[in-house]
Structures are given as C-alpha cells and as structure tokens.
Amino acid sequence: MLTVIAIAAFVLLFLGIPMWMIFLILAIGAMTWQGVSMEVVVQGLSGTINKLVLLAVPGFIFAGGVMGEGGMSARLIAWVSALMGRLPGGMALTTITAAELFGAISGSSTATVAGLGRILYPALLKEGYRERFSLGLITSAGAIAIIIPPSITMILFAVMSNASLGKLYLAGFLPGIVVGICGAVYCVWYALKHKITSGRTWDLKEIARTTRGVFWTLGAPVVIFGGIYGGFMTPTEASMAVSVYAVIVSVFIYRELTWRQIWNITRETALLSAKVFIIVAASGVFSWVLTAEAVPQRMVGAIEGWQLSPVMILVMINIIVLVIGMFMDPNSAIILFTPLLWPIAEHAGTDLIHFGIIFTVNLAVGMFSPPFGLNIFVSCSIFKKTSTAVVAGLWPFFVTYAIALAIITYVPELSLWLPNLVMK
C-alpha cells in the first residue's frame, strides 16, 4: 500500500497536480481500497482546520500586506540604513537587518522579499554591489521571516504537533539572529574584498528624522509580542490587533494607503489564506492514512535497527527536510512531515520546541532552494530576471545558512533558553 501511495504521489506531483489535491486523491483512494467510510474524509477535512490558532494566519498575512504597501517598510529601511549604512557592507547589512525586523511584523518570507526588494535592490546596485550578489542576498534574506516570529510556518507546526505557539515564537528569536549574523559576516567580508564603501558619514539629523518616521512602524511588534507575552492576547488576537494597527498607521498617520488598496490586500489575503487552509484540511485526511498504516512507528523502528547516534539522527533529519524543502512549499512540508519526523527526533531525545525550530530553519533554506523555492519565483517576478540569474547568486548564502543550521541544531540552548526563562 505504502509503495503504491509513494509512486502515485511522485507521478501526480510530476504531472503538476496541486499538493492539496494529491493529498485528497491518495487518501480517498487508500480509504476506498480499505473499505473506510467517506465520512472519515469529511471529518478529517473539517476537524483539521477547526483550530482557533489558524485564524492567526490571515491576520498576519493581511498585516504584512498593509505594511508593505502602506509606507511602513520604506520607513523601516530608511531608519536601518541611517544606522548601519556607514559600516563596511552597510547596505547589505541594512538588507539583512530590515528582513529581520520586517519578518518580526509580517511572518511571511515572500512578503518580505516583495516588500523590501523593490527598494533595496536598486540601492545595492547603486552602492556598487554586483547584480548576482544583490539578487542572492535579497532572495535569501527574505527566508529569515519564517524563523523570526510571528511565523506562519510556526503556527502550522503548532497545529500539527500540539506544541505551544508562545514557546515556539520565543524560541525563534535567537536562532533568527544567528542566521542573520552568519549572513552579515559574509556580507562584510564581501564588501571588504571588493572594496565597496558607501562614502557616507554619520548624520545625527538623518538618524533623528528616520527614527521619528519609523516610530509608528516599530509599534507593530510591540503590539504583537507585548500583547502575547503580557498576557493580554492570544496569538490569534494579536494578529487581528496588529492588522487594525497597521491600517490605522498606514491610512491615518502615514496617509499612504487608500481604502481601495486595503480592499485589494483583503482579497489577496483571502486567496492566500484559502490556499493555506485547503492544504491543512487535505493533509489532515492524508495523515489519517499514514497513521492507519503505522508509518511513524515503522520509521522509528527502522531507525532503532540502524542504531544511529542522536547526532547522526539529527543529521539525517536535516538532510531529509532540506531535500523536501527543495520541492515543496513550507506549508505543505510542515503539515505532511511533522507527524512522520517528530517521532524520530523524539527518539533521539530532541525537545519538541527545538525540533520545531530545526524544522523551520530547514524550510527557510527551502524557500530559496532550486528548483521550486518560492522566493526565487518572487525575485524573478519583481526584478524581471531569469531563475538562472537569481540562483547563481544564492550559493554563498546556502553556506551561511548551513553553518547557522548546524549551530542551531547542536546548540539547543539557543532555541530553549528564552522559552524556559519566560514560560516556565
């Protein structure tokens, strides 16, 4: 049965069938073969998405869209550039720092690439960075957004594993910073090697002006994390609160967003959210088949037979998820493979929250990995470049992410220290 399912999955994927439809086709086919009532399909579809935390997904998608078009991202970039633009590799460092901060607001990798890329790509070229480097930097930096909370990927992991979303959000801060530092070291080295300097001097007036301009933008993460960890809001409520906050700031304070634009963002949010929810619902039905076939238990039994050390088990998991990320979007991957890989990681003595961060960082790499990394297609669309041109500049950043991934995997305290400190 499992062999037939695996072969059918590859054939359907090769034919270009959407992932949610593949899940349903395989699940319904397997259930029909086993004589299972189709009521199980209906229960699986409705039961999987009947979780309050999933409502945070459209909230953060909408907030990210508003901030990208409402002038908040532009002010964020101007402020970071004023602070860091004079350092060696200043504009590249500005790109990474802005991605960290924008990711802490939007939670979406593709939104980060789209929101920051239009502004930073011309700035990088103007300052003397090569096109290949600039494309690779922006495409890879956007992936930080699914590591830094609030991350939509973490929301889905919490749904699939029953992990605490609050702990996952806290656990993502330090690993996200580690990824940024690894990228920053390479950017500084690149700038020094190619003798790229901004030619600018520190300007206190510019810093003060951009700080005033970004003040309301920086209020967004305060609303999110202050609300969640202050005990005032759940993550779902925080996503709705920051959506309202973003509209107020963009429409009434910055005055760069019209109600027509908000309506367009609302429609896009509805479409993107529907895509996420239908994948979640369909994968819930498919997970029933995997559970009925005892796939997780079989995998754990096989690992026990190999007698691998915990270190090698984590290496194996990283390799598996990296390959998965090359061919599947993070939402589908997290939903399908969390129930399969978590028992293996648990067998190796890995903490659930730590495993969630390892999984998320791997999928972040998948966001800019060929052949199907979503950030690659976003960059191709925004910058009017071929995928070959974009991928050519990504290889150094694969190395930086791999180094960060190794550190995060084998130093669990980076993921667990903050959650254990705040949420004992």
C-alpha positions in Angstrom: 0.0 0.0 0.0 2.7 2.5 1.0 4.7 1.7 -2.1 1.7 2.4 -4.3 1.0 5.7 -2.5 4.6 6.8 -2.8 4.7 6.1 -6.6 1.3 7.7 -7.2 2.4 10.8 -5.2 5.5 11.2 -7.4 3.5 10.7 -10.6 0.9 13.3 -9.6 3.5 15.8 -8.5 5.3 15.3 -11.8 2.0 16.0 -13.6 1.7 19.3 -11.8 -1.3 18.4 -9.6 -1.6 20.8 -6.6 -0.5 19.3 -3.3 -3.9 19.6 -1.6 -5.4 17.6 -4.5 -2.7 15.0 -4.3 -3.4 14.5 -0.6 -7.1 14.1 -1.2 -6.7 11.7 -4.2 -4.3 9.4 -2.4 -6.3 9.5 0.9 -9.6 8.8 -0.8 -8.1 6.1 -2.9 -6.5 4.4 0.1 -9.7 4.6 2.2 -11.8 3.2 -0.7 -9.4 0.3 -1.0 -9.6 -0.4 2.7 -13.4 0.0 2.8 -13.3 3.0 5.1 -16.4 5.2 5.1 -16.2 8.6 3.3 -17.5 10.2 6.5 -13.9 10.0 7.7 -12.9 12.3 4.8 -15.4 14.9 5.8 -14.4 14.7 9.5 -10.8 15.0 8.6 -11.3 18.0 6.4 -13.3 19.9 9.0 -11.6 18.7 12.1 -8.0 19.6 11.0 -8.9 23.3 10.4 -11.2 23.6 13.3 -8.5 25.2 15.4 -8.6 28.8 16.7 -4.8 29.3 16.2 -5.2 29.0 12.4 -7.1 32.3 12.4 -3.7 34.0 13.1 -2.7 33.1 9.5 -4.9 35.5 7.6 -4.3 38.1 10.3 -0.5 38.2 9.8 -0.8 37.9 6.0 -3.1 40.9 5.9 -0.9 42.9 8.3 2.2 42.2 6.2 0.4 43.3 3.0 -0.7 46.6 4.6 2.8 47.3 5.9 4.4 46.6 2.6 2.1 48.9 0.7 1.4 51.5 3.4 4.9 53.0 3.7 5.9 51.2 6.8 8.5 49.0 5.1 10.0 52.1 3.3 10.4 53.9 6.6 11.9 50.8 8.2 14.6 50.6 5.5 15.4 54.3 5.7 15.9 54.0 9.5 18.1 50.9 9.4 20.1 52.4 6.5 20.7 55.6 8.6 22.0 53.5 11.5 24.1 50.9 9.5 24.7 52.3 6.1 28.1 53.7 7.1 29.6 50.3 8.2 31.6 48.1 5.9 28.9 46.3 3.8 26.4 48.8 5.2 23.7 48.4 2.5 24.0 44.6 2.6 23.7 44.7 6.5 20.7 47.0 6.0 19.1 44.3 3.9 19.6 41.6 6.5 18.5 43.8 9.4 15.5 45.1 7.6 14.5 41.5 6.8 14.8 40.6 10.5 12.6 43.5 11.5 10.1 43.1 8.7 9.9 39.4 9.4 9.0 40.3 13.0 6.0 42.1 11.7 4.8 40.1 8.7 5.8 36.5 9.3 5.9 35.9 5.6 9.0 35.1 3.6 7.6 36.0 0.2 6.1 39.3 1.5 9.5 40.2 2.9 11.2 39.7 -0.4 8.5 41.7 -2.2 8.2 44.4 0.4 11.9 45.1 0.7 13.3 44.0 -2.6 11.8 46.8 -4.7 13.6 49.4 -2.5 16.8 47.6 -1.6 17.8 46.1 -4.9 18.4 49.4 -6.7 20.1 50.7 -3.6 22.5 47.7 -3.6 23.4 48.2 -7.2 23.9 51.9 -6.8 26.4 51.3 -4.0 28.5 49.0 -6.1 27.3 45.5 -5.3 27.2 43.1 -8.2 23.8 42.1 -9.6 24.4 38.4 -8.7 25.2 39.2 -5.1 22.3 41.6 -4.7 19.8 39.1 -6.1 21.1 36.3 -3.9 21.1 38.5 -0.8 17.5 39.7 -1.1 16.1 36.3 -2.1 17.8 34.5 0.8 17.3 37.3 3.4 13.6 37.0 2.9 13.7 33.5 4.3 14.6 34.9 7.8 10.9 35.9 8.1 9.7 32.4 8.7 12.3 31.9 11.5 11.7 35.2 13.3 8.3 35.2 15.0 5.4 35.7 14.2 6.0 32.9 11.7 3.1 31.4 9.8 5.2 28.2 9.5 5.4 28.0 13.3 1.6 28.4 13.5 1.2 25.3 11.3 3.8 23.4 13.2 2.0 24.1 16.5 -1.2 22.9 14.9 0.4 19.6 13.7 2.4 18.9 16.9 0.3 20.5 19.6 3.4 22.5 20.6 3.0 25.8 22.4 2.9 28.6 19.9 4.0 31.0 22.5 7.1 28.9 23.2 7.8 28.5 19.5 7.7 32.2 19.0 10.2 32.8 21.8 12.4 30.0 20.6 12.7 31.6 17.1 14.3 34.9 18.3 17.9 33.7 19.0 18.1 31.3 16.0 16.8 34.1 13.7 19.6 36.3 15.0 22.2 33.6 14.5 21.1 33.2 10.9 21.3 37.0 10.4 24.8 37.1 12.0 26.1 34.4 9.7 24.8 36.2 6.7 26.2 39.5 8.0 29.7 38.1 8.4 29.7 37.1 4.8 28.4 40.4 3.6 31.1 42.4 5.5 33.8 40.0 4.0 32.3 40.5 0.5 32.3 44.3 0.9 35.9 44.4 2.2 37.1 42.1 -0.6 35.5 44.2 -3.3 36.3 47.5 -1.6 32.7 48.6 -1.5 32.1 51.6 0.7 29.1 53.9 1.0 31.1 57.1 1.1 28.6 58.4 3.7 29.2 59.8 7.1 27.2 59.5 10.3 24.4 62.1 10.2 22.6 62.6 13.5 19.9 64.7 11.9 19.2 61.9 9.4 19.1 59.3 12.3 16.7 61.5 14.3 14.5 62.2 11.2 14.2 58.5 10.3 13.7 57.5 13.9 10.7 59.8 14.1 9.4 58.4 10.8 9.8 54.7 11.9 8.3 55.2 15.3 4.8 54.0 14.4 6.2 51.1 12.4 8.2 49.8 15.3 5.0 49.9 17.3 3.7 46.8 15.4 6.0 44.2 17.0 5.2 45.9 20.4 1.5 45.2 19.8 2.2 41.6 18.8 4.7 40.5 21.4 3.6 42.8 24.2 0.1 41.6 23.7 1.0 37.9 23.7 3.6 37.8 26.5 1.9 40.5 28.5 -1.0 38.1 28.8 -3.4 40.4 27.1 -3.9 38.5 23.8 -3.6 35.1 22.3 -1.5 34.9 19.0 -4.7 34.9 17.0 -6.0 38.1 18.8 -2.5 39.7 18.4 -2.7 39.1 14.6 -6.0 40.8 14.4 -4.8 43.7 16.7 -1.7 44.3 14.6 -3.9 44.3 11.4 -6.0 47.0 12.8 -2.9 48.9 14.0 -1.3 48.7 10.5 -4.4 50.1 8.8 -4.7 53.0 11.3 -1.0 53.8 10.8 -0.9 53.5 7.0 -4.2 55.3 6.4 -4.5 58.0 9.0 -0.9 58.6 10.1 1.3 58.0 7.1 -1.6 58.5 4.7 0.0 56.3 2.0 -2.8 53.7 1.7 -6.2 54.1 0.2 -9.3 52.1 1.1 -9.3 50.7 -2.4 -5.8 49.3 -1.8 -6.9 47.9 1.5 -9.7 46.1 -0.3 -7.2 44.6 -2.8 -5.0 43.5 0.1 -8.0 41.9 1.7 -8.8 39.9 -1.4 -5.2 38.8 -1.7 -5.3 37.8 1.9 -8.4 35.7 1.4 -6.9 33.9 -1.5 -3.6 33.2 0.2 -5.4 32.1 3.4 -7.7 29.8 1.4 -4.6 28.1 -0.2 -3.1 27.5 3.3 -6.4 26.2 4.8 -7.2 23.8 2.0 -3.7 22.3 2.2 -4.1 21.9 6.0 -7.6 20.3 5.6 -6.5 17.9 2.8 -3.3 16.9 4.7 -5.4 16.1 7.8 -7.2 13.5 5.8 -3.9 12.1 4.3 -2.4 12.0 7.8 -5.2 9.5 8.8 -3.9 7.1 6.2 -0.3 7.4 7.4 -1.4 6.8 11.0 -3.6 3.8 10.0 -0.6 2.3 8.2 1.6 3.0 11.3 4.2 4.8 9.2 5.7 6.9 12.1 6.1 3.7 14.2 7.7 1.9 11.3 10.2 4.7 10.7 11.2 4.8 14.4 11.6 1.0 14.3 13.9 1.3 11.3 16.0 4.0 12.9 16.3 1.8 16.0 17.5 -1.0 13.9 20.2 1.2 12.3 21.5 2.1 15.8 22.3 5.6 14.8 23.6 8.1 17.4 21.4 11.2 18.2 23.9 13.3 16.4 23.5 11.2 13.2 19.8 11.1 13.5 19.6 14.9 13.5 22.0 15.0 10.5 19.6 12.6 8.7 16.6 14.7 9.6 18.3 17.9 8.4 19.2 16.3 5.1 15.6 14.9 4.6 14.0 18.2 5.3 16.4 20.2 3.2 15.6 17.9 0.2 11.9 18.2 1.0 12.2 22.0 1.0 13.6 22.0 -2.5 10.4 20.5 -3.9 7.6 21.5 -1.5 6.4 24.8 -0.1 6.9 25.1 3.7 3.1 24.9 4.5 2.7 21.5 2.8 6.0 20.2 4.1 5.3 21.1 7.7 1.9 19.6 7.6 2.8 16.3 5.9 6.2 15.5 7.5 5.8 16.8 11.1 3.9 13.7 12.2 6.5 11.5 10.4 9.7 13.1 11.6 8.8 14.1 15.1 8.7 10.6 16.5 12.3 10.1 15.1 13.5 13.3 16.6 11.9 12.4 19.9 13.6 9.0 19.8 16.9 10.9 19.6 16.0 12.9 22.7 15.2 16.1 20.9 12.9 18.6 22.6 9.7 19.4 20.7 10.3 23.1 20.6 13.9 22.7 19.5 12.7 20.3 16.8 10.2 22.9 15.6 13.0 25.4 15.2 15.2 22.9 13.4 12.4 22.1 11.0 11.6 25.8 10.4 15.2 26.7 9.6 15.5 23.9 7.1 12.3 25.0 5.4 13.6 28.6 5.4 16.5 27.3 3.3 14.0 25.6 1.1 12.4 29.0 0.4 15.3 29.9 -1.8 16.4 26.5 -2.9 16.0 25.4 -6.6 14.1 24.1 -8.3 10.9 25.2 -6.6 11.9 27.7 -3.9 9.1 30.3 -3.7 11.4 33.3 -3.1 13.2 32.5 -6.4 9.9 33.0 -8.3 9.1 36.1 -6.4 12.5 37.6 -7.2 12.2 36.6 -10.9 8.8 38.4 -11.0 9.9 41.6 -9.2 13.3 42.1 -10.8 12.4 40.7 -14.2 15.3 38.2 -14.1 15.6 34.6 -15.1 15.6 31.9 -12.4 19.2 31.1 -13.6 20.3 34.6 -12.8 18.7 34.5 -9.3 20.0 31.1 -8.4 23.6 32.0 -9.5 23.8 34.4 -6.6 22.4 32.1 -3.9 25.3 29.6 -3.4 27.3 31.6 -0.8 24.1 32.1 1.2 23.4 28.4 1.2 26.7 28.0 3.0 25.9 30.7 5.6 22.5 29.1 6.3 24.1 25.7 6.6 26.6 27.0 9.2 23.7 28.6 11.1 21.6 25.4 10.8 24.5 23.4 12.3 24.8 25.8 15.2 21.1 25.8 15.9 20.8 22.0 15.6 23.6 21.2 18.0 23.2 24.1 20.5 19.7 23.5 21.7 20.0 26.2 24.3 19.7 28.8 21.5 16.1 27.6 21.0 15.2 26.7 24.5 16.8 29.3 26.8 14.3 32.1 26.2 11.1 29.9 26.3 12.3 28.3 29.5 13.1 31.7 31.0 9.8 33.4 30.2 7.4 30.5 30.1 8.4 28.0 32.9 
